[in-house]
Amino acid sequence: MIYLLDRQEKVRGILSNDILNACPYYEDYLTENLTDYRLIYEFKVPANHDTAALVKEGCYFIIRGLDDEFLMFRIRITKSNIDDKGTYVYAYGESAGLELLTSPCRPATLVSQSPEMIFKYLLNGSRWSLGRNEVGGTANFTFTDYTTVLEKMPEVAAAFKGELKYRVELKNGQVTGRFVDLLERRGSITGKRFTVGKDITGLTKTVDTTNLFTALLGIGPADETGNFMTFAKLNSVGYNKPAGQDFLADESALQLWGDGDKHLIGFVKFNEAENPEHLMYLTYNKLQETKNPVITYDVKVVLLGELLGYEWEKIRLGDTIGIFDTSFSEAILLNARIQETKISFTDPQTSTVTLSDYVPVKTNINADMKKLQSSLLKNQTTWNKANNANSKASSGIYESGVHKLAKPPVFTRNSVRTYKGLDYAINAPIYDYGGLIVDPEQGEKLTIETANVLYAEEGTIEARITPLKLVDFNNLFRMEYNSSSRFLVYMNAKGRVYFSIDNWSAGYVRTNEGVAQVGKPVKIAVRWSNKSKTYTLFVNGELIGTNYYSKSTFGEFPQTMNVVYNYGCAISDLRISKTARGDVEIIKG
């Protein structure tokens, strides 16, 4: 929903895709950048709707952000256009916080001041105030020039090792507060990993050497005679700089990027340098940034967290996440920070993120692991359609064949888990061995609410399972009717795969020994039909056997299925059908 405000900042109308007869909006994007905290929102509305007249340049609008906070924008650009979709109005809004561009920051010296006092000085006379503050300590600031508050706030936040966020309060159709939050860190280290074939739909790696320098000449402020401060006279063993040399150099970078044996020397000025030693320290730190190429990854992603409600898949600006792709000549496996987000609320599949602060992750990836990008849900687009508000429903069933009330599988973990040197937060999944790892011994669960998903009358479940342990008995796809009856797929220590819909000590269908092996995927399909009175097991494209099944014996399915019950497995290509699929369909996959 978008609240439309007039120039006096009073709510005059709304845009909504959920309220009957309300003016809809589409092709919307919320873009936010971690470097300058630039925040924009753009959208389109049909021009022939009465409410579209409220979308005017100079007016305001408010949306709810990803964390349910109110974000306020001022409309800076509007365009009226006609295309194959009809006549529409395009609106481009910038954060209302940009009004701080018109708030002057005057020269001043602030000594040993807290964040609260610094922001009180900066925001004095504006309509904004410091909201949440998560950092402490004191700092000295000397504002030597006339500039704007908006320009200085990121510098102040960086000095306190904090990051900024703008928000407003809205009550009874009126803006009642404008706040700049000073957070210790935007986002978190989530353990979330974007994977090609799962939620990455496009990835561009850019290596930029246009501002690469293997050496830097540091310059400080000028003295009363006009001579600039340098550190040329200093002799430093620690910085590998002899007396008489006015630059710092990196020999390793020279070997990689230099013009033969000649350094690429850049110039950097630090007006805040207090003495030559301080200037050399500042120059050295800057050289660590400039001696390497600037690498960026633009990643087009499907936001499963927003689209399907997967809590562990949600991302935020500033999150540290993982990137995994084996389609390049060198596999990309690294941790990175989300530097910019471009989020569409109406079409999450078009959302993109830009990454920074890349840290390569050591791994033993080989060619056999290139199937890691396989999706947890083979028919993931089916789930997407089922949760898309624009899908057409008929008798409760979407065009995709999935019931509109169907719920996707839910992964949970009750604590942080360290895996191969990476920490994964509570409920954050781990992808390895070609799929999603679920290890009940680590407190992990993958469950399905059976309502509107699994039907006792008939159905089929297919998945690729990689056991991480073979023990009597490694239970999969487990539902307990009662203390004496079960729906169960399981493996034993000898590598047999079993399927049973019967009493705990009664009939089953099983493979020979050695079919299941630790670390190797097994393609399993199970089918049941009350009409044919059978249940059937398929393994690795082979029909293993059939046994008797009658719905009247056990009744409807229990409310929940455990996909992995007691010992660790990796699961991928999970497909659930409400029909008993044919032999040929299953064997072909």
N, C-alpha and C positions, 0 to 999 in steps of 0.2 A: 504494500500500500504506500502511496505517496500523498502526503498532505501538501496542498497548495495554499500558499500564503500571499497576501497582498504586500504592497510596499510598506505598510504599517505593521507588517509581521503578524497579522491575524489570519487564522485558517479560514479559507473561503470555499474550499472544495477538496475532493479526494480523487485519486486515480486508483482503480482496483481491478484486478483480474478475477476476483472471487465474489464480488457483490453484483447481484443482478442489476442490469441497466447502468451500472457505473461506467465511467470512461476507462477503457483498458489502456495499457501501455505495453510496449514491446521494444526489442532491440536495445535493452538497457545495459549500461556498464558502469560499475563503480570502480574507479581506479585510484589506488593509493600507493605512494612511494615512501620508502623508509628513509631515503636520503634527505629530502626536503619536506617530507610530510605533505606533499601535494595531494589533494583530495578532490576528485571531480566525479560528477555523475551525469550521464547523458541518457536520453530516452526519446521515444517517439510516441505520439498519440494520434488517433484519427482526427483529422481536422473538422469533420462534420459533426462531432459530438459537442454539445453545448459547453461542457466543462473545459474543452480545449481552449476556450477564450481566456481562461485564467492562466494559461501558460504564456507569460509575457516576460520580456527582458526587463530586468530590474526587480522583478518579484522574487519571492523565495519559495523553497519547498523543503520538506523534511522527510527523510526515510529512516527506517530502522536498519541499523547495521547488522553484521553477522552475529554480534553478541547482544542483539536486542537494544542497543543504545541508540539514541536519536542523533542523527547527523543532519546538519542544516546546510543548505546551499543557496547561493544567489544565482539566478538565471542570467548568464552573460550573453548568450547567443541563442537566437531562435531562427529557424528556417522553415518556410512552408514549401512543400514540394508535392509533386505528383509522380508516381511510378507505377509499376505493375501491381502494387498492392493497394493502390488508391491514393487519396489525398491525405497527407499527414503533416504534423508539426513536429519538428525536431527541436529538442531543448538541450543546451549545454550549461551545466551548473558548476560553479566552483565553490569550495568550502566557504561558509560565511566567515571563517577565521581569516580569510584574506583581507578583511576590513582592517586588520592590524598593519597592512601596508600603508595605511594613512595615519598610523599612530607613530609619532616620532620618538626615537631613542636619542636623548641628548647626551652630550659628553658628561661623564661622571666617573669618579673613582669610588669603588665599593670594596671595602677591606673586610676580609674574614666574615662573609655574609652567608647565611643559610639559603637553601633553594627558595624557601618561602619569602625571604626578604628580597632576593634578587627578582623574583617574579612579581612581587608587589610593586617594586620600582618600575619594572618594564611595563606592566599592565595598568599602571595608575592612569586614570583618565579614560581608559577604554571600557568597553562593555563586557570584557572578559576577565576571568579570575582564575587562579590556580585551583584545580580540582583535586583529584587524588594525587598524593605525593608518596612515592615509594623509595626515594633516595634520601640520604642524609649527608652530614659533613658540612664544611664551609669552603669558600673559595674567594679569591680576589679577582675583581674585574675592573678594567680600565676601558671605558668607552670614550675613544678619542675623537671620533667623528660623529656628525649628525647622520643618522641612518634610521631605519625603521625597526619597530619591535619585531615584526615578522622575520626580518633578516637575522636578528640577534638571538632569538629564542633557541634555534637549533644549536648555536654555539654554546649557550649557557647549559642546555641539556647535555651536550657532549662533555662539557667540563665536569659535570656531576655524574658522568657515565650513565645517563638516563636517556629516555626516548619519549617523544611527545605523541599525544592523541587529542583530537578536538571532538567535543560533543556538546549537546545542548539538553536542556530540560524543557519539556512541553507539558503544560497543564491547562485543562479547560480551553484548548484552542489558542493558547498564548505561550510564547517563549518566556520562561521564567528564570532561566539561567544559562550562561555561556561559560564553558570550562575548558581549560587546557590541562590535561592530566600529564604529570611527569612520572613516567613508569620506569622501573628498573630495567625492564626489557619488554619490547613488543614481541608477542608470540612466545613460544616455548620450544624446548627440545622434545619433540613428540614421538620420535621413532617412526613416524609416517614415511613410507617409501613410495615415490612415484615410479611406476614400472611401465615400460613400453608394452602395449598389448593389454594392459589392465586399465590404467587411467591416464596414460600419456597418449594423446592422439597426434602429437606433433612435437618435434624437438629440433631446435636450431642452436648449434654451438658456434660462437663467434670469438675468434682470437684476434685481439687488436693490439698492435705494437706501435701505433702512431705516437704515443706519449711514453715510450719506454726509454729509460736512461740507465746506463751502467755506472754512472758517476754523477754526483750532484755538487754544484758549487753553492754553498750557503751564504746568504747575505743578510746581515742584520740591519737595525736602524742606523741612520746617519747621526754623527755627532754634531757639535755646534759649528764645526768648520766645513761640514758637508761631506766628510769622509764616511763611507759605509763600514760597518763592523764586518770583519771576516775572522776566520780561525787559522789563517795562513801561517802565523808565527808559532802555533802550537805544534808540539811533537807528541803524538799519541800512539803508543804500541797497541793499545786496545782497539783503536779504530784503524790501525795499519796505515797511519798518515804521518809522513815525515814533515819536519819543519820546512816551510817555504811552499808547501802544496796547499792550494786554497780550495781543494775539493776532496770529497770522500769517494772512494771507488770500491766496486765489488768485482773481484777477479773472476769468480765463477760466472757472473753475468756477462763479463767481457768475452769469455770463451764461447758463450752461447749466442750472444747478440751483437758483439762489437764489430766495428768495421776493420776486420783484420785484427791487428794488435792495438787499434786505436779505440779509446773509450768514447761512448756516446754521452757527452756531458750536458746536463741540464742545469738550469738556474732556478733557485728557489729563495724566496724572501720571507724572513720571519721578523716582523716588526716587534713581536713580543719577546725576542731574545734579550736576555738580561746581561750576558757577557759572552765572550768567545766560546767558553766551554759549553754553555747552555745552547749556543747556536750550533755547535758541532753535534750535540745530542739531538737537537731537533732535525738537523739535516740527515743524520744517520737513520732516524725513524722514518723519515720521508723516503729515503733511498730504498728501504725495504718494500715500499709500495711500488716504486717506479722501475725497479730492476727486473720485474717480470711482466709478461703481457697481461693485458686486461682480458679476462675470459668471462664471457656471459653465456648463459643458457636461457633462451626463450622457450618456455615449455607450454604447449597447449594441452590442457588437462580436462578430464571429466571430474567434477567435484562430487564424488560419491557421497561424501558426508552431507552435503546440502541436498543432493538429488534423491538419495535413498534413505537419509536419516542415519547413516553409519557414523556413530559418534567418533570412532577411532580414525575415520577417514577425513575428519574436518581439518581444514587448514586455515591459518591466519597470517596476516602480514607479520614478518619477523620470525616465523617458525623456522627452526632448523630441521630439515627433512633430508631424505635420501633420494638419489636419482639412480635408476638402474636401467641400462640399455646395452644390449649386446649386438645391435645391428650395425655399428660402426666397426672399422677394422680393429680398433682398440675398444674393448668394452668400457663403458662409462659406469663407474660405481663410485659415488662420492656423496659426502654430506655437504649441504649448501643451505644458505639462509634465503628465505623468501624476501626479495628486495622490493618487488612491486606486485600488486595483485590487480587484476582486471576481471571483476566478477559480474556475471549476469544473473540476476534473480529470476528472470523469466525463461532463460535458456542456459542452465548451468553448463551444458556441454560445450559452449563456446568460450568459457572462461579460460584465462591464461595467467601464468605467473612468470615473473622474471627473477632469476636467482643470483646470489653473490656469495662471497666468502667461502669459496670452494675448498674442501679438504678431501683429497682422494682417500678412499677406504681400501686397505689392503684386503685382498681376497684371493682365493684359489680358483677363480672362474676358469673354466675350459670350455671347449666347443660343445661338450655334451650338456652344459648348463644353459645353452642359449634358448631353451624352451621355458625359461623362468618367467618370460612375459605372458605366459598363458593366464587367462582370467580365472578367478575363483568361480565365477558364474559363466558357464559357456554361453548361455543365452542372456548375457548381461543386458543387451538392448531390450529384451523382453521385460526385465524388471524395470528398466528405465521408462518404457512406455506405460507400464502399470502405475507408475508414480507421477507421470506427467499430467499436469492439470488440463492440458489441451487434448488428451486422448478422449475418444468417444466411447462412452460406456453404454452397454445395452444389457439389461437384466443383471447388472452387477459385474459383467465380464467385459474387460477391455478388448479392443481389436487384437491385441497381442495374444489373447487367450488366457491371460492371467486375471484372476479376480481382483477387483479394485480394492478389496480389503486384505489381500494377501500381504504378508510381511516377509521380508527377506531374511536370510540367516543372520544370526547375531553372534559376534565373537566377543568374548570377555576374558580379561585376566585380572586377578585381584591384586597384583603388585607389579613393581618395576622389574623387568627381566633384562639381564645382560646376555647378549648373544653375539658371538664372534667379535667381541670388542666394542659393540654398540649397545647403548642403553635404550630400551623400549619402555615407554610410559605405560601406566595402567591402561588396559584395553587397546593398546596399540599393537596391531598384528605384525608378524614377522613373515617375510616371504623368502623361501629357500627351497631347495630340492624340487623346484618346478611348481610350487604352489604355496598356499597358506599353511604355515605350521600350526598345529593344534596339539598341545601336550598337556593333558590333564594332570600329569605329575608336577607341572609348573603352575597349576592353578588356572589353566586355560580351558575354555569351553567354546564349542560352536554348536548352536542349537537352532532349531526351526520350530516356530509355532505352526502346528499342522492345519489349523483352521484355514479354509479356502486355498490350501496349498497341496496337502496330501489327502487323498480320498480312499476310503476303505473299499469302495466299489471296484476301482481299478486304478492302475498307475504304473509309472516307471521312474526309477532313480538311476542315474548314471554319473560316474565320477572317476577320476584318476587318483588313486591312493598310493602314496609312497610311505611304507611303514618305517619308522625310525627305531623300532624295537619289535621283535617277535616273541611274544609271551603267551602262554595259555591263560587267559584268552584275551585277545586284542579286539575289543568290541567296536563296531562301526554301525551307523544307522540303527540306533537302538531305541525302541519304544517298548515300554512295559505296560501291557494291558492290566495286569494284576500280579500278585506274587507267584503265579504259576504259569503265565503265558507271556509270549514276547514276539515282537517283530525285530529280527536281528541279523545283521551281517557281521561276521567276525573272522579273524585269522588265528591260527594257533602257532606254537613254537616250531612246528615242522613245515610251515609255509603253506598249509591248506587254507582255502577260502571257503567259508560256509554261508548259506542263507537259509533262514528258517522263519516261518510264521506258524508257530505251534507252541505246545507246552515246552517248558525249559528242558525237559529231559526226553523230548520226543523227536519227531522227524526233522530232516534238513536235507539240503542238497550241497555237495562239496566237491572241490577239485582234488587232484592228486597232490602229494607232497612236493614242496619245492617251488610251487607256483609263485608264492609271495616270498620276497627276499628283502632284507634290510637295505634301505637306500635306493631301491629300484621301483619304479612306478608300476602299478597294476591297474589295468582298466577294468572296472567292475560295473555291471549293470544288473539290476534286479527288477522283476516285473511281476505283477499280481493281477488277477482278474476274477471277480466273483462270477462273471458270466461263463467263463470257461472252467472255473473251479480249479485254477492252477496258480502256483507261483514258480518262477523260473530264475535261474542264475546264469549270467553270461560273464566270462572272464577273458580278457584280451581278445575279444572278437570271436569267441567260441561259446556255443551253447553247451553249458555243463550238465544241466538236468532240470527236471520239473517235478513238483510234488503237489499234493492236494491242498486246496485253499477254499474256505467257505466263510464269507463275511458273517453269516448267521452264527457261526461258532464263537467268534470273538467280538463281534459288533464293530462300532466305529473306532477309529484310531484314537490313541491317547492324545492329549493336548500338545505335547512337546516331543520332538525327536532330538536325541543327541547324535550329532554327526560323527564325532570321535568321543569315545567314552572314558577309556582308562589308560591307554598308552599312546605315546606320541606318533603322529602321522602328518604328512603334508598332503593337502587335498587341493585339487584343481579341476577345472572343467565340470563343475557340478551342474547337473541338469535334472530338473524335476518335471515330469509330465503328468497331467491328470488323466491320460489315457494309457492303456496297455499297448505300447509301441510294438510294431511287428518285428519278427526275427531279422529280416533283411535290414530294416532301419537301424536296429541296435548294432548289428554286426558291422555295418558300414560306419557307424558313429554318428 
